[in-house]
Each structure stands twice: as structure tokens, then as C-alpha cells.
Amino acid sequence: MHWSQSFLSAFICGCLLALAFPPIDLSFFAWVGFVPLLWLIREHPPKRAFLLGWTAGMGFYLCTVYWVVHTIGLYSNIPSVVAVGPLLMMCAILAFYTGLFVAGLRFARQRGGAILLIGPPLWITCEWLRSFFFIGFPWLNLGYSQHQHLNLIQFVEFTSVYGLSALVMFVNLLIFTCWHSSNRRRIQLFATAVILVLGLSAWGSWRRSRIAALPPAHHLRIGLIQGNIPQDTKWHPNAQEETMVRYERLTREAVARGANLVIWPETAAPFFFQAETLPDAAYRERLLQLATAVKTPILFGSPAFKIRGTQVTLFNRAYLLSANAEIVDSYDKIQLVPFGEYIPFHRLLFFLDKLVVGIGDFAAGTEQTVFSLPQARFSVLICYEGIFPSSTREFVGRGAELLVNITNDAWFGRTSAPYQHLVMEAMRAVENRVPLVRAANTGFSAVVDLDGRIRSRTNLYETTLLVEDLSWPLVASFYARYGDVFVWLCVMSSSLMLGYCYLRRP
């Protein structure tokens, strides 16, 4: 095959893999999506394999995070053609890890290594690195492609979503290996894959039934408010009154339906709650009066600030008001969105300071807050914080018995991002064996059970509310207690195997 054809084929492989993820959800493509790429690199040296893997990664990420252009365009005064630049840079960085995996696999194969052994832990090492290195963006790990198969995903309470990614990659490598094996060996490999997947699914079915049979330890009636405030008017002074009236009305309706905790989305309060000057102070007083009138705790998002001399630092904050209108506690978002709340590679992209409105000037919080109610203790994940397995489990490790995600997915418009965001957040419920509730400005607001089932969900771009009863048992999760043991085993084993291959003569 000509070199240019190989690049095109690799790019198409990445695009086809994207079909396995929301909103299309053809999960079968994930089990076979890497097989053509492995075939393409089978005779290339590691450097060329890296380029082909990077090209496949570009195809995948351009098809899955294309919404970055919409997000930047929505917040900026720059044309979309300029916003493509940050998208290409972002995709190029993310695709680096696909190239690294393919190059490492090809290097190990040249040195006589068994790709069935080294492939899965090497892939997990790359996914793990992607979660914090460079820009820290663990969007759409391979395991999320299986979110619909509730029985299969249950074992992530031991491994987090990384274990599911390893399983899917193992099957890809196994299918590829079948091509070069005898008929007897092919039958053995195929049987291994079937037994492994069906065995994990059977165990997951048993685990779900056991959890469902446990007596509930907590009960809470949640009211999730979806204000559906347009992003282009959200902070306009003329829209503040309409926004407050809408949230007040929906809050009263939720309480009338029995909610004993009302949750507003991220930055739903269109003012600085801590400010003491008008008009912010007047809206603050209205919110306090609302909590007093409904005699129900209200969790809401509002921007916050800290002033040191002439320097003003902004925070993305969540507040909990008690039924007596007292501030119980607050939480400042720790994981900030690249190109949304801070500008990565600021020196290179210095021009965005003047061209992009409202990004690049937020600071990260430092304290992982656990809020307390008589019914349960909970922690808040603001926006995309819930796509980070390790930081989410730290909240549960600190005592959170419920996860609350507040977000404003109006950033994404009518792209695939709201669908993808929801299923990634839902995986955190399975990993930590705690329910998750989600209040999103424009949707999807949702309630997720301990087994990852999305029990109820709103539609996109509707003004509505969800009132749901939550009753859940105390379930111990290995991952919540011990963390990324599986990931560290993968990192160490892949490093040792690559080191052995390096020392071994080809």
C-alpha cells in the first residue's frame, strides 16, 4: 500500500472508531476498531507506526471533540476559522498518545514481545498519561464505548473505566492475532474472548442483583432544576431578572413536589453571590429569602472572586444554603476546562486574552469539600470534573455518599458533547458505588443509580425539572477505597515489558 493510502486508511480507522461513542453508540466498532490499524502498522518500523497511529488519533478526536470550535466561537469574537486552530492543536496533542501506543506496540513486536500481553497495559498507561499530561483531558476513554452494557461494566468498581478500556483493547489485539494463527489457535483465542466477556457480564448481572437486594441506608428526594438559559444572554444585565424569576418558580414547584434538596446548575445564579454592592446584593437577598420561604436547602452555582491589591482572581463556585438561609459550605472547582476557563500554552496563544470573552481568567480551587445534610453527605463535581476517575473517588474517600454534578452544557450547543459528557459522569457511579445526580442548564439533567443505569433524564434545551426519590444502600467499592491499583499495575508491567524488549536483541 502506498504511503499516502496508509495515512488515509489510518485516518478513516480513527473516524470509524468514533462511531462507537455517543450519540451514535455503535459499540461493536470499539471491539474491532483497532484491528485495521494494527494491520496497517504490521511491517512498519516504530517511527512510521507512530505517524500512522497519530493520524488515526487525529481522525478519532476530530470526530469526537469537534465541538471545541463551537465552544470557543460562542465565547469569542473570533471567526470559526480561527477557532479551528486551538482544535487542531488539542487534537494533535491527544492523538500523540495513540501514536505512542502504536509505536510502543510495534517496537515490542519487533523485539519478540507478545502484543497480547503488552498491548492492554500499554494502552492504559497512555490513557492515564492523557488524563493529566500536557492539557489533562481524559475525554472518551475507550471503555466508555460500552456504557450501554450495564452488566459488563460492573467490574469497573475494581479497575475504574481503565479496566473496561483494557478489555476492549485486549479483544482487538486478540482478533488481530487470529489472522496469523492456525485454525486451532484461532478457536482457542476466540473462545478466550467469548468466555472473558460473557463471564464478566454474568458476574455483573449477579452483582447488580445483589446490590438491588440490599436494604437502603439513605433516602433523599432530589429536585433538579434545568433553567435552560441561553448562553448568549446568560450574563446580560437585562436577562438577570428573568433568570431569577424562572429559577424561583421552578424551585417552588420542586419543593411543592416534595424535594428536600433543590439543585441548580453550574453558575445558575447570574450574579456574584458574595458581592455586597448592587445589583448583586439585591439578588443575593432574594435567593436567601427563597431558601427561607421554601424551608429547603438549595445547592447552586455562582462565580466567586478574591481580591488581592489590584489583582482579581475568579473561581467557579458551588454554595449550599440551609433551610434557614445560612451558607452551610462552598466548593471551588478544581479541574478547569482548557479553552473554557483557562488557556493552555498561554504564551503561544496569548492573542486569546483579547479575543475570547470569559475564559483564561479562572483559578483552580484547592479543597475537596464534602457537604453534609441529615439524609446524606455529598460532594459536588462542577462541569467536566466528573470525567476524572481519580479525583472523583477522592471525594468518596473523604466521606461523600452521593455525587452531585452541576454543569452548564450550553457551552457545547447541539453537538455530541452533552451525550458524551453524561455517560462519562455516569461511570463514576459504578466505580464508587454511590448514586449520581446531575443538574444541567440546558440538559441533560439526570439521575444515575449505583449500577450506572440512567434512571431518568431530561431532554436538551427544555425548561424543566426532575424530582426523584433516591434510596440507596451502603456498598463498598474497591476502587473508592484503594484507587488506581489497576492503573499502576499496568504502568509498571508495560514499563517492565518495554524495558525487557529494549534490552533484548532484535
Secondary structure, DSSP 8 states (H G I E B T S, - for coil): --HHHHHHHHHHHHHHHGGGSTTT--THHHHHTTHHHHHHTTTS-HHHHHHHHHHHHHHHHHHHSTHHHHHHHHHBSS-HHHHHHHHHHHHHHHHHHHHHHHHHHHHHHHTT--HHHHHHHHHHHHHHHHTTSTT---TT-GGGGGTT-TTGGGGHHHH-HHHHHHHHHHHHHHHHHHTTS-HHHHHHHHHHHHHHHHHHHHHHHHHHHHHHHS--SEEEEEEEEE----TTTTT-GGGHHHHHHHHHHHHHHHHHTT-SEEE--TT-SSS-TT--STTHHHHHHHHHHHHHHHTS-EEEEEEEEEEETTEEEEEEEEEEE-TTS-EEEEEE--S--BTTTB-SSTTTTTTHHHHBSS-S-B--------EE-SS-EEEEEEGGGGG-HHHHHHHHHTT-SEEEEEE-GGGG-SSSHHHHHHHHHHHHHHHHT--EEEEESSS--EEE-TTS-EEEE--TT--EEEEEEEEE-----HHHHH-SHHHHHHHHHHHHHHHHHHHS--
